[in-house]
Amino acid sequence: MKNRIDIEKITNTFLEYTLINTTSDPSSQNLPSNDNQYKLAQYVANQFSELAGVTIDVKSNAITTIT
């Protein structure tokens, strides 16, 4: 049996991501410039943590690697 791509699930997940306000703060000297940018990185990492065999690293600057 082939793995099927669930377009509706992918769309809904993407829409969840867009609900998090990650607009940059141009006056901020911090990275990320908006606390929600880090929250989004953590949210994505938590979703991927459900997959077996992946290593996730969320840096303090919100750069996230999943291998």
Secondary structure, DSSP 8 states (H G I E B T S, - for coil): ------HHHHHHHHHHHHTS-----TT--SSSSSHHHHHHHHHHHHHHTTSTT--EEE-TTS-EEE-
